[in-house]
Amino acid sequence: MRQKLVVGNWKLHGGLVENQGLLNRLKQELHDLDGVETAVCLPYVYLYQAQALLQDSPIAWGAQNVSQFTEGAFTSCISAKMVAEFGCTYTIIGHSERRALKLESNQVATKRLLNALHAGLTPIFCVGETQDERDGDMAELIVRNQMLNVVYGLDDEAFALAKKFKMVIAYEPVWAIGTGEHASPDQAQRMHAFIRMMIAERDREFSEQIRIVYGGSVTTKNAHSLLSMPDIDGGLLGRAALVPEDFVDICRTASRCYQQKAGLQEPSPALPVFEA
Ligand SMILES: O=C[C@H](O)COP(=O)(O)O
C-alpha cells in the first residue's frame, strides 16, 4: 500500500533563526508516524541548515527546483548534483509559480526532471490548470499536456530512474494555490485518477506505486477529506507548512488516513469542511 507523503514547500520564506525553531519543532513532533513520510523543500541557501538539523530525523529535505543545465557558464543556476551534495531527497520541478513567470516550458521542466533523476533525487513534478483553463473545460487537456513528456518523453533508462527514485507527481490547480480555495475532494480525486491512468498507459505496475499528492490551500480543516480519497497520496503544502502546528497536524491526519485505508483504524465521522 502506498505510504502518504506530506511535503512543505517553503517558497521564498525563511531565515536562519526562524528555520532553526521551525525545524527543531518538526523534529520533536514528527516521529513514529505510521504510514507517512514527511519532507520540507527550502530555499537553496538553507539546505545545509536542514541537513545539519534533520539528518538524524525521519524528516527528509529537498530543493524547490534544479537547473536544466548540469554545468557551465550559467550564472545563478544551481544544478541537481549540487543540491544532492546537501543530502536532499527531493526536488520540486515545474511548480506553477515557475511556469507562470514564464521561466519554464514543459520541455525545460522535463530537462530539469531528467537532471534530478540522474543526480539520484526524487522529483516532485507539478502539474495543474489555471482558473480560465478549468472554466473552459480544459483542465484535463492541460494536465495531460504537462504529463505527456513524463509519460512518453522519458526514454526507458530515464523512466527506470523515475521508478527507482520514486518520482512523485503533484496536482496543484493554479487557482487553488495560496487562495484559500481548495479543489473539492471529488475534483481532486478525479484528476488524480486521470493522472494515474495516464501513467498506466506506460507502466501499469508503476501507476499503482507512484504517489500523486495534492497541493493548493490544504489546511488542517480540509486535509482529512482530501487525503482520504483513494488516489490522493499526500499533500504539497505552502502556507500551512510555515505554521508548525498546522504542518504537524496535517502529517498526523495523513497518518490517520493511511491507517484507515489499511484497516488499522475505524474511519472518523465525516468532518464538515469549513471554508476560510
Ligand atoms: O507548493 C505548494 C503549493 O503551491 C500550495 O501552496 P498553498 O498551500 O499556500 O496554497
The ligand as a Gaussian input file, in Angstrom:
#p B3LYP/6-31G(d) Opt

LIG

0 1
 O        3.747000      24.120000      -3.334000
 C        2.753000      24.392000      -2.652000
 C        1.585000      24.936000      -3.251000
 O        1.879000      25.940000      -4.147000
 C        0.426000      25.206000      -2.345000
 O        0.533000      26.434000      -1.686000
 P       -0.620000      26.814000      -0.631000
 O       -0.749000      25.639000       0.302000
 O       -0.110000      28.027000       0.047000
 O       -1.878000      27.024000      -1.419000

